[in-house]
Every structure is written in structure tokens, then in C-alpha cells.
């Protein structure tokens, strides 16, 4: 699957703990990456400066769904479910 043009959810919804050019401490969840351009494209796509976590996140029907809103909600939930302070075994459906 290819990225949806004009989406940028994966560059906004998740936190990134590694350095990004212009954001040396990464970014918190829900904050737009400084490298996201006006058309929601990554300015550093394919470059060595791009964080590994970004390069490893692949679009999928489950994650991207029918629109940006779905992708934002999916990634926000994933952020919560994978947060370091979350106790093991506390994943809830819903």
C-alpha cells in the first residue's frame, strides 16, 4: 500500500523519541513534525537524517483506513497501547 497523498497522520500522531532535523529531542505524540511540508509530504523522505522509526512504519489498510481521521485515531490508540509506562497485560478492547 502507498501513502495517501495529503495525509501526514504518521508524521503527526505518534511520538518520536529520536532526533529529527529541526527537532533534536524528537517530538511528542500529536505534534506535527517540522519536516512535514505544506502538502503533508516528508521533506527528508529517503535521506539518512530521517529517523529509523519513520522509515520502518509502513502504511497498511488497517492503519490508514479510509481517511486521515481514521489513521490519526488508529495511531493515537497505538501510541497509548505501546507507551513505556503501560503495565503488561493491560490492553483492553474497545
The first five atom37 places (N, CA, C, CB, O) and aatype in JSON, in Angstrom:
{
  "aatype": [20, 20, 20, 20, 20, 20, 20, 20, 20, 20, 20, 20, 20, 20, 20, 20, 20, 20, 20, 20, 20, 20, 20, 20, 20, 20, 20, 20, 20, 20, 20, 20, 20, 20, 20, 20, 20, 20, 20, 20, 20, 20, 20, 20, 20, 20, 20, 20, 20, 20, 20, 20, 20, 20, 20, 20, 20, 20, 20, 20, 20, 20, 20, 20, 20, 20, 20, 20, 20, 20, 20, 20, 20, 20, 20, 20, 20, 20, 20, 20, 20, 20, 20, 20, 20, 20, 20, 20, 20, 20, 20, 20, 20, 20],
  "atom_mask": [
    [1, 1, 1, 1, 1],
    [1, 1, 1, 1, 1],
    [1, 1, 1, 1, 1],
    [1, 1, 1, 1, 1],
    [1, 1, 1, 1, 1],
    [1, 1, 1, 1, 1],
    [1, 1, 1, 1, 1],
    [1, 1, 1, 1, 1],
    [1, 1, 1, 1, 1],
    [1, 1, 1, 1, 1],
    [1, 1, 1, 1, 1],
    [1, 1, 1, 1, 1],
    [1, 1, 1, 1, 1],
    [1, 1, 1, 1, 1],
    [1, 1, 1, 1, 1],
    [1, 1, 1, 1, 1],
    [1, 1, 1, 1, 1],
    [1, 1, 1, 1, 1],
    [1, 1, 1, 1, 1],
    [1, 1, 1, 1, 1],
    [1, 1, 1, 1, 1],
    [1, 1, 1, 1, 1],
    [1, 1, 1, 1, 1],
    [1, 1, 1, 1, 1],
    [1, 1, 1, 1, 1],
    [1, 1, 1, 1, 1],
    [1, 1, 1, 1, 1],
    [1, 1, 1, 1, 1],
    [1, 1, 1, 1, 1],
    [1, 1, 1, 1, 1],
    [1, 1, 1, 1, 1],
    [1, 1, 1, 1, 1],
    [1, 1, 1, 1, 1],
    [1, 1, 1, 1, 1],
    [1, 1, 1, 1, 1],
    [1, 1, 1, 1, 1],
    [1, 1, 1, 1, 1],
    [1, 1, 1, 1, 1],
    [1, 1, 1, 1, 1],
    [1, 1, 1, 1, 1],
    [1, 1, 1, 1, 1],
    [1, 1, 1, 1, 1],
    [1, 1, 1, 1, 1],
    [1, 1, 1, 1, 1],
    [1, 1, 1, 1, 1],
    [1, 1, 1, 1, 1],
    [1, 1, 1, 1, 1],
    [1, 1, 1, 1, 1],
    [1, 1, 1, 1, 1],
    [1, 1, 1, 1, 1],
    [1, 1, 1, 1, 1],
    [1, 1, 1, 1, 1],
    [1, 1, 1, 1, 1],
    [1, 1, 1, 1, 1],
    [1, 1, 1, 1, 1],
    [1, 1, 1, 1, 1],
    [1, 1, 1, 1, 1],
    [1, 1, 1, 1, 1],
    [1, 1, 1, 1, 1],
    [1, 1, 1, 1, 1],
    [1, 1, 1, 1, 1],
    [1, 1, 1, 1, 1],
    [1, 1, 1, 1, 1],
    [1, 1, 1, 1, 1],
    [1, 1, 1, 1, 1],
    [1, 1, 1, 1, 1],
    [1, 1, 1, 1, 1],
    [1, 1, 1, 1, 1],
    [1, 1, 1, 1, 1],
    [1, 1, 1, 1, 1],
    [1, 1, 1, 1, 1],
    [1, 1, 1, 1, 1],
    [1, 1, 1, 1, 1],
    [1, 1, 1, 1, 1],
    [1, 1, 1, 1, 1],
    [1, 1, 1, 1, 1],
    [1, 1, 1, 1, 1],
    [1, 1, 1, 1, 1],
    [1, 1, 1, 1, 1],
    [1, 1, 1, 1, 1],
    [1, 1, 1, 1, 1],
    [1, 1, 1, 1, 1],
    [1, 1, 1, 1, 1],
    [1, 1, 1, 1, 1],
    [1, 1, 1, 1, 1],
    [1, 1, 1, 1, 1],
    [1, 1, 1, 1, 1],
    [1, 1, 1, 1, 1],
    [1, 1, 1, 1, 1],
    [1, 1, 1, 1, 1],
    [1, 1, 1, 1, 1],
    [1, 1, 1, 1, 1],
    [1, 1, 1, 1, 1],
    [1, 1, 1, 1, 1]
  ],
  "atom_positions": [
    [[0.85, -1.19, 0.0], [0.0, 0.0, 0.0], [0.89, 1.24, 0.0], [-0.96, 0.0, 1.23], [1.94, 1.26, 0.65]],
    [[0.47, 2.25, -0.72], [1.18, 3.52, -0.75], [0.51, 4.51, 0.21], [1.21, 4.09, -2.18], [-0.66, 4.36, 0.56]],
    [[1.28, 5.5, 0.62], [0.72, 6.54, 1.49], [-0.36, 7.32, 0.75], [1.83, 7.49, 1.98], [-0.29, 7.51, -0.46]],
    [[-1.35, 7.76, 1.51], [-2.42, 8.58, 0.96], [-1.9, 10.01, 0.8], [-3.7, 8.54, 1.88], [-1.44, 10.6, 1.78]],
    [[-1.95, 10.57, -0.39], [-1.5, 11.96, -0.56], [-2.28, 12.9, 0.36], [-1.65, 12.4, -2.03], [-3.49, 12.78, 0.52]],
    [[-1.56, 13.84, 0.96], [-2.2, 14.84, 1.8], [-2.58, 14.38, 3.19], [-3.39, 15.33, 1.14], [-3.31, 15.08, 3.89]],
    [[-2.11, 13.22, 3.62], [-2.5, 12.67, 4.93], [-1.56, 13.16, 6.04], [-2.49, 11.13, 4.89], [-1.93, 14.04, 6.82]],
    [[-0.38, 12.61, 6.12], [0.59, 13.03, 7.14], [0.27, 12.58, 8.55], [0.69, 14.48, 7.13], [0.91, 13.05, 9.49]],
    [[-0.69, 11.67, 8.73], [-1.04, 11.21, 10.08], [0.14, 10.57, 10.79], [-2.2, 10.23, 10.01], [0.33, 10.77, 11.99]],
    [[0.94, 9.8, 10.05], [2.07, 9.12, 10.68], [3.19, 10.09, 11.05], [2.62, 8.04, 9.74], [4.11, 9.72, 11.78]],
    [[3.11, 11.33, 10.57], [4.09, 12.35, 10.91], [3.55, 13.31, 11.97], [4.5, 13.14, 9.65], [4.19, 14.3, 12.32]],
    [[2.37, 13.02, 12.48], [1.73, 13.86, 13.48], [1.33, 13.07, 14.71], [0.5, 14.54, 12.89], [1.68, 13.45, 15.83]],
    [[0.61, 11.98, 14.53], [0.03, 11.24, 15.66], [1.05, 10.6, 16.6], [-0.87, 10.19, 15.14], [0.93, 10.78, 17.81]],
    [[2.04, 9.86, 16.11], [2.94, 9.16, 17.05], [4.03, 10.06, 17.61], [3.58, 7.97, 16.36], [4.41, 11.07, 17.01]],
    [[4.52, 9.68, 18.78], [5.71, 10.34, 19.32], [6.93, 9.76, 18.63], [5.8, 10.16, 20.88], [6.9, 8.62, 18.15]],
    [[7.99, 10.53, 18.56], [9.26, 10.07, 18.02], [10.32, 10.46, 19.03], [9.56, 10.69, 16.58], [10.52, 11.64, 19.32]],
    [[11.01, 9.46, 19.57], [11.98, 9.73, 20.63], [13.38, 10.03, 20.11], [12.04, 8.56, 21.58], [14.22, 10.52, 20.86]],
    [[13.64, 9.75, 18.85], [14.96, 10.03, 18.29], [14.99, 11.42, 17.65], [15.36, 8.96, 17.26], [13.94, 12.0, 17.35]],
    [[16.18, 11.92, 17.44], [16.35, 13.25, 16.86], [15.84, 13.31, 15.43], [17.81, 13.66, 16.91], [15.97, 12.35, 14.66]],
    [[15.26, 14.45, 15.1], [14.79, 14.76, 13.75], [15.45, 16.1, 13.41], [13.17, 14.84, 13.65], [15.53, 16.96, 14.29]],
    [[15.94, 16.31, 12.19], [16.48, 17.63, 11.88], [15.47, 18.73, 12.2], [16.9, 17.7, 10.41], [14.34, 18.71, 11.7]],
    [[15.87, 19.66, 13.03], [14.98, 20.72, 13.48], [14.23, 20.4, 14.76], [13.99, 21.03, 12.41], [13.62, 21.28, 15.36]],
    [[14.28, 19.14, 15.18], [13.64, 18.69, 16.43], [14.63, 17.73, 17.1], [12.22, 17.98, 16.15], [14.43, 16.51, 17.07]],
    [[15.68, 18.26, 17.7], [16.76, 17.41, 18.22], [16.35, 16.44, 19.34], [17.86, 18.27, 18.72], [17.07, 15.48, 19.61]],
    [[15.22, 16.69, 19.98], [14.75, 15.81, 21.05], [13.56, 14.97, 20.6], [14.37, 16.62, 22.28], [12.85, 14.4, 21.43]],
    [[13.34, 14.9, 19.29], [12.19, 14.17, 18.78], [10.93, 15.01, 18.88], [12.0, 12.85, 19.52], [11.0, 16.24, 18.9]],
    [[9.78, 14.34, 18.95], [8.53, 15.08, 19.06], [7.51, 14.3, 19.86], [7.97, 15.4, 17.67], [7.5, 13.07, 19.82]],
    [[6.65, 14.99, 20.59], [5.59, 14.29, 21.32], [4.46, 13.87, 20.39], [5.05, 15.19, 22.44], [4.31, 14.4, 19.29]],
    [[3.68, 12.93, 20.85], [2.5, 12.48, 20.1], [1.56, 13.66, 19.86], [1.77, 11.34, 20.85], [1.37, 14.5, 20.74]],
    [[0.97, 13.69, 18.68], [0.01, 14.73, 18.35], [0.61, 16.02, 17.83], [-0.8, 15.02, 19.51], [-0.13, 16.93, 17.46]],
    [[1.93, 16.11, 17.81], [2.61, 17.32, 17.33], [3.1, 17.07, 15.9], [3.8, 17.72, 18.27], [3.72, 16.05, 15.62]],
    [[2.81, 17.99, 15.04], [3.23, 17.9, 13.64], [4.76, 17.94, 13.55], [2.6, 19.05, 12.8], [5.39, 18.81, 14.16]],
    [[5.35, 17.02, 12.8], [6.79, 17.01, 12.6], [7.19, 18.24, 11.79], [7.25, 15.71, 11.88], [6.5, 18.63, 10.85]],
    [[8.28, 18.85, 12.17], [8.78, 20.04, 11.47], [9.15, 19.73, 10.03], [9.98, 20.62, 12.21], [9.2, 20.63, 9.19]],
    [[9.42, 18.46, 9.73], [9.8, 18.06, 8.37], [8.6, 17.76, 7.47], [10.69, 16.85, 8.44], [8.79, 17.38, 6.31]],
    [[7.4, 17.92, 7.97], [6.19, 17.7, 7.18], [5.89, 18.98, 6.42], [4.98, 17.28, 8.09], [5.67, 20.03, 7.02]],
    [[5.88, 18.89, 5.09], [5.67, 20.11, 4.29], [4.18, 20.46, 4.17], [6.27, 19.94, 2.89], [3.33, 19.76, 4.72]],
    [[3.88, 21.52, 3.47], [2.5, 22.02, 3.35], [1.57, 21.0, 2.68], [2.49, 23.32, 2.57], [0.37, 21.02, 2.92]],
    [[2.12, 20.13, 1.84], [1.33, 19.1, 1.17], [1.31, 17.79, 1.96], [1.87, 18.85, -0.23], [0.86, 16.77, 1.44]],
    [[1.79, 17.81, 3.21], [1.87, 16.64, 4.08], [2.84, 15.58, 3.57], [0.5, 16.04, 4.25], [2.63, 14.39, 3.78]],
    [[3.89, 16.02, 2.91], [4.95, 15.12, 2.47], [6.17, 15.32, 3.34], [5.29, 15.36, 0.99], [6.39, 16.41, 3.88]],
    [[6.97, 14.29, 3.48], [8.18, 14.36, 4.31], [9.33, 14.98, 3.52], [8.58, 12.96, 4.83], [9.69, 14.49, 2.45]],
    [[9.88, 16.05, 4.05], [11.0, 16.73, 3.4], [12.28, 15.89, 3.42], [11.26, 18.07, 4.08], [13.17, 16.1, 2.6]],
    [[12.37, 14.94, 4.35], [13.6, 14.14, 4.47], [13.38, 12.67, 4.11], [14.15, 14.25, 5.89], [14.19, 11.81, 4.47]],
    [[12.29, 12.37, 3.4], [11.99, 11.0, 2.99], [13.16, 10.47, 2.16], [10.66, 10.94, 2.17], [13.63, 11.11, 1.22]],
    [[13.63, 9.27, 2.53], [14.72, 8.63, 1.81], [16.1, 9.13, 2.16], [14.5, 8.79, 0.37], [17.08, 8.64, 1.6]],
    [[16.22, 10.07, 3.05], [17.53, 10.62, 3.44], [17.98, 9.98, 4.76], [17.48, 12.17, 3.58], [17.16, 9.51, 5.54]],
    [[19.29, 9.97, 4.98], [19.84, 9.34, 6.18], [19.42, 10.06, 7.46], [21.36, 9.31, 6.1], [19.43, 9.45, 8.53]],
    [[19.04, 11.33, 7.37], [18.61, 12.08, 8.55], [17.23, 11.65, 9.05], [18.59, 13.56, 8.23], [16.86, 11.95, 10.18]],
    [[16.5, 10.96, 8.23], [15.15, 10.51, 8.63], [15.27, 9.46, 9.71], [14.36, 9.96, 7.41], [16.01, 8.49, 9.54]],
    [[14.55, 9.61, 10.83], [14.64, 8.63, 11.91], [14.25, 7.22, 11.43], [13.74, 9.05, 13.07], [13.35, 7.06, 10.61]],
    [[14.93, 6.23, 11.97], [14.68, 4.83, 11.6], [13.23, 4.45, 11.87], [15.61, 3.9, 12.38], [12.63, 3.71, 11.09]],
    [[12.66, 4.95, 12.95], [11.27, 4.62, 13.28], [10.32, 5.08, 12.17], [10.87, 5.27, 14.63], [9.32, 4.42, 11.91]],
    [[10.62, 6.18, 11.54], [9.8, 6.68, 10.43], [9.94, 5.76, 9.22], [10.2, 8.12, 10.06], [8.94, 5.41, 8.57]],
    [[11.16, 5.39, 8.91], [11.41, 4.52, 7.76], [10.79, 3.14, 7.94], [12.91, 4.39, 7.52], [10.43, 2.49, 6.96]],
    [[10.66, 2.69, 9.18], [10.13, 1.35, 9.46], [8.6, 1.3, 9.5], [10.68, 0.85, 10.76], [8.02, 0.22, 9.38]],
    [[7.96, 2.44, 9.66], [6.49, 2.47, 9.71], [5.94, 2.38, 8.29], [5.98, 3.76, 10.42], [6.13, 3.3, 7.48]],
    [[5.28, 1.3, 8.0], [4.75, 1.06, 6.66], [3.23, 1.25, 6.64], [5.11, -0.37, 6.18], [2.53, 0.79, 7.55]],
    [[2.71, 1.93, 5.62], [1.26, 2.1, 5.53], [0.58, 0.75, 5.33], [0.9, 3.06, 4.38], [1.1, -0.14, 4.66]],
    [[-0.59, 0.62, 5.93], [-1.4, -0.59, 5.77], [-2.86, -0.19, 5.78], [-1.09, -1.65, 6.9], [-3.22, 0.89, 6.27]],
    [[-3.7, -1.04, 5.24], [-5.14, -0.76, 5.22], [-5.67, -0.61, 6.64], [-5.92, -1.87, 4.48], [-6.5, 0.26, 6.92]],
    [[-5.19, -1.46, 7.55], [-5.64, -1.39, 8.94], [-5.3, -0.04, 9.57], [-5.01, -2.52, 9.76], [-6.13, 0.56, 10.24]],
    [[-4.07, 0.43, 9.36], [-3.63, 1.67, 9.96], [-4.24, 2.88, 9.25], [-2.1, 1.76, 9.93], [-4.76, 3.79, 9.91]],
    [[-4.18, 2.9, 7.94], [-4.58, 4.09, 7.19], [-6.09, 4.21, 7.02], [-3.93, 4.07, 5.84], [-6.63, 5.32, 7.0]],
    [[-6.78, 3.07, 6.9], [-8.23, 3.1, 6.75], [-8.69, 3.94, 5.59], [-8.85, 3.6, 8.01], [-7.95, 4.14, 4.63]],
    [[-9.91, 4.43, 5.65], [-10.48, 5.17, 4.52], [-10.06, 6.64, 4.44], [-11.95, 5.09, 4.58], [-10.21, 7.27, 3.39]],
    [[-9.54, 7.19, 5.56], [-9.22, 8.62, 5.55], [-8.21, 8.98, 6.65], [-10.48, 9.45, 5.73], [-7.85, 8.14, 7.47]],
    [[-7.77, 10.23, 6.64], [-6.78, 10.71, 7.6], [-7.29, 10.6, 9.04], [-6.39, 12.16, 7.3], [-6.53, 10.26, 9.94]],
    [[-8.56, 10.89, 9.25], [-9.13, 10.82, 10.59], [-8.97, 9.42, 11.18], [-10.62, 11.22, 10.57], [-8.59, 9.27, 12.34]],
    [[-9.26, 8.4, 10.38], [-9.09, 7.02, 10.83], [-7.63, 6.77, 11.2], [-9.55, 6.02, 9.73], [-7.35, 6.2, 12.26]],
    [[-6.71, 7.19, 10.34], [-5.28, 6.97, 10.59], [-4.84, 7.67, 11.88], [-4.44, 7.47, 9.41], [-4.08, 7.1, 12.66]],
    [[-5.31, 8.89, 12.1], [-4.94, 9.63, 13.32], [-5.44, 8.89, 14.56], [-5.53, 11.06, 13.28], [-4.7, 8.76, 15.53]],
    [[-6.67, 8.4, 14.52], [-7.23, 7.68, 15.68], [-6.51, 6.35, 15.9], [-8.73, 7.43, 15.47], [-6.21, 6.0, 17.04]],
    [[-6.22, 5.62, 14.82], [-5.52, 4.35, 14.93], [-4.14, 4.56, 15.55], [-5.4, 3.68, 13.55], [-3.75, 3.84, 16.48]],
    [[-3.41, 5.54, 15.05], [-2.06, 5.78, 15.54], [-2.06, 6.34, 16.97], [-1.33, 6.75, 14.62], [-1.15, 6.04, 17.74]],
    [[-3.05, 7.14, 17.33], [-3.16, 7.64, 18.7], [-3.4, 6.48, 19.67], [-4.3, 8.68, 18.82], [-2.81, 6.43, 20.75]],
    [[-4.26, 5.55, 19.26], [-4.51, 4.36, 20.1], [-3.25, 3.5, 20.21], [-5.67, 3.53, 19.53], [-2.93, 3.01, 21.29]],
    [[-2.56, 3.31, 19.12], [-1.31, 2.54, 19.13], [-0.28, 3.2, 20.05], [-0.73, 2.41, 17.7], [0.45, 2.51, 20.76]],
    [[-0.23, 4.51, 20.03], [0.67, 5.26, 20.91], [0.38, 4.93, 22.38], [0.52, 6.78, 20.67], [1.31, 4.68, 23.15]],
    [[-0.88, 4.92, 22.75], [-1.28, 4.61, 24.12], [-0.94, 3.16, 24.48], [-2.78, 4.86, 24.32], [-0.41, 2.88, 25.55]],
    [[-1.27, 2.25, 23.56], [-1.05, 0.83, 23.82], [0.41, 0.44, 23.93], [-1.7, 0.01, 22.74], [0.75, -0.57, 24.54]],
    [[1.29, 1.23, 23.33], [2.72, 0.9, 23.35], [3.54, 1.85, 24.23], [3.26, 0.94, 21.94], [4.77, 1.81, 24.19]],
    [[2.88, 2.68, 25.01], [3.62, 3.61, 25.87], [4.41, 2.85, 26.93], [2.66, 4.61, 26.54], [3.92, 1.86, 27.47]],
    [[5.64, 3.29, 27.23], [6.5, 2.57, 28.16], [5.93, 2.4, 29.56], [7.8, 3.28, 28.26], [6.25, 1.41, 30.23]],
    [[5.11, 3.31, 30.03], [4.57, 3.21, 31.38], [3.36, 2.31, 31.51], [4.22, 4.55, 31.87], [2.85, 2.11, 32.62]],
    [[2.9, 1.77, 30.42], [1.69, 0.92, 30.44], [2.02, -0.44, 31.05], [1.11, 0.75, 29.02], [2.94, -1.1, 30.59]],
    [[1.27, -0.86, 32.07], [1.52, -2.19, 32.68], [1.26, -3.31, 31.68], [0.62, -2.38, 33.92], [0.36, -3.21, 30.84]],
    [[2.04, -4.37, 31.75], [1.86, -5.54, 30.89], [0.5, -6.15, 31.12], [2.97, -6.59, 31.13], [0.01, -6.21, 32.25]],
    [[-0.1, -6.61, 30.05], [-1.39, -7.3, 30.17], [-2.56, -6.38, 30.36], [-1.34, -8.26, 31.31], [-3.66, -6.85, 30.67]],
    [[-2.38, -5.06, 30.2], [-3.5, -4.16, 30.45], [-4.16, -3.67, 29.17], [-3.04, -2.99, 31.25], [-4.88, -2.68, 29.2]],
    [[-3.92, -4.34, 28.06], [-4.56, -3.97, 26.81], [-6.04, -4.3, 26.9], [-3.91, -4.69, 25.61], [-6.42, -5.42, 27.26]],
    [[-6.86, -3.31, 26.58], [-8.3, -3.51, 26.62], [-8.88, -3.32, 25.23], [-8.96, -2.56, 27.63], [-8.4, -2.5, 24.45]],
    [[-9.9, -4.06, 24.94], [-10.59, -3.88, 23.66], [-11.5, -2.68, 23.74], [-11.38, -5.15, 23.27], [-11.95, -2.3, 24.82]],
    [[-11.77, -2.09, 22.59], [-12.74, -1.01, 22.57], [-12.22, 0.14, 21.91], [-13.16, -0.64, 23.89], [-12.91, 1.15, 21.8]]
  ]
}
